[in-house]
């Protein structure tokens, strides 16, 4: 267990997959994680299906802070913006260097690949999202390899977020969040 209330950063870019972003934010907050949603740019973020999310802050305001977990939603072009943003890339590399937790779902792992943190790792992603990087996706719903957790796509968002909770806070924390969700 990292700590009782892990600090989590969710960078949010225009074109993010809102189902993934909201599921991650919601479930981690239910687990009493300290979640900061940081927009790449100031102001509201229009997601891939037109949903508008108001971030808590900007990436510029928190880029020098330490987080227990940095987790990336997918969606296009959101994942491309995360991949191409030098601040995000620097944060991902620094997080990996200190053996901090990294998570990405759907097309989000392409930003992890760009940061060079997926070499030799078992990962999953949306079909074809990692083709350019040469990293192979297992196609599984969720993969955990060391301190890197990846998820397949929007349909895996809940399993992915629950796995994040379990890895950082333990099985009891996951069960405390999952039980009231009334999942089959």
N, C-alpha and C positions, 0 to 999 in steps of 0.2 A: 504494500500500500504506500503510495507516494505521500499522502497527507490526508487529513480529514476532509478538507475542502480544496481539491486541486484547482489551480488557476489554469484556465483554458482560453486560448485565442482562436476565434473563428474569423479569418479574413474573408471579407465578402466583396465580390467583384460583380459588376454589371453582367447579367447573363448567367448568374449562378442558378443551379437547380434548387428552386425554393422548397420542394418537398424534402430534400436532403438537408438543406440549411436549417429549416424550421424544426425538423425532427431531431437533429443533433442538438441544437440550442435548447429545445424544450426538454428532452430527456436528461441532458446533462444538468440543467437547472433543477429538474425534479430530484436529481441525485445530490443536490446542494453543492454542485461544483460552482466555482466563481467563473462564469462565462463572460468574456468580453467579445462582442461582435464589432469588428473594425472594418469600416469601408475603405477600399483603396483610395477613394476620392471622398471629399466632404459631401454630406447630404444623403438623401434616400437612394437606395439601390434598386433598380428595376431588374427583376430576375427573369429567367428564360421563358416563363409562361405569363409574364406581365404583372406578377405580384410585386408590390413595392414593400421593401423592408427598410426600416430606419435603424441603421447601426447605432451602437452605443457611443462610438467614437470613430476617429480616423486611424488608419494604420500609422501615419506619421506620429501621432500622439503616443503610441504604445510600442513602437518598433524597438526601443531600447530596453523594454521590460522583460523580465524572465517569466516564462510560463511552463507549467508542468506538461502541457499538451498543446500542440498547434494542430488544428484539424481543418481540412479543406473540403468544402462541398464541391461537387462536380457541376455539371451543366456546361453548355456551350453558348456563348463564348467565354463564360465565367472562368472555366478551368484554364483556358488559353491566357486570359488576363493574369491569373495567378502565376502561371508558368513564365510569363514574360515580364513580370514586375521584379526589378532588381531588389527592392526592399524585401519582398516575400522570399525571394531566392536566398538572400543573405540570412534571413531569420531561419529558414529551413536548414541551411548548412550549419549555422551556429547551434541549433537545437540538436542536430544529429551529432555534432562534435562533442557536446556535453552529455550525450546519451539520454537526451530528453525524449519524451513520447512525441510521435508524429502519426497523424491519421489522415486518410484521404479516401474519398468514395467516388465511384463512377468515373468521370474523366479527371477528377482531382489528382490521381496518382501521376499524371503527366507532369505536374509541377514538381513532385518529388523526384521523378526521373531526371528532370532538367537540373535539379539541385545536386544530382549525383549520389543520392542516398539509397537507391534501390538495387545497386549492383549486387548480384548473388543472393538476393532476397526472394522469398516466396511472396508474391503479391497477386491481388485480383483487381480488376477494373472493368469498366464498361467495354464491351466488345470493340476492339480496334483502337482504343484510346492510347495504348502504349506502343502501337506499331512503329511509329517513327523513332522511338527510343531504343528499340531492340530488346527491351525488357519483356519477358513473357508473362502473361496473366494466367493464373491457374484456372480461372473461370468459376472458382468457388464463391459462395455468397460473401464470406468474410475470411480474411487471412490475418494471422498474427505471426510476425517474425521478429523476434527481439522486441524493440520498442517502436516497431512500425506496424500499424494496423490499417488494412485497406478493405474496402467494400466494393461490391460489384456494380450497383446502380440504385436507382430510386427504390426499387422493390426490396433492397437490402438495407435501407436507411435505418429502420428500427433495430434490426439485428446488429448492424454496425455500431449504432449509438450505445446499445446495451453492452456490447463487447468493450467499447471504450470505458464504460463505467466499471465493468468487471475487472479489466486490466489495471485501472488506476486506483480503484477503491475496494475491490474484492467482490466475491460472490454474493455476500449478504446485501451489499449496496445495490447490485444488479437486481436481486430478487425483490428488494424493497420498492424499486421503481417498476419492475416488470409485472409484479402481482396485480396492482390496481389497473393495469392496462387491459386486463382480461383477454390476453392473447391465448389462442388455442394451444 
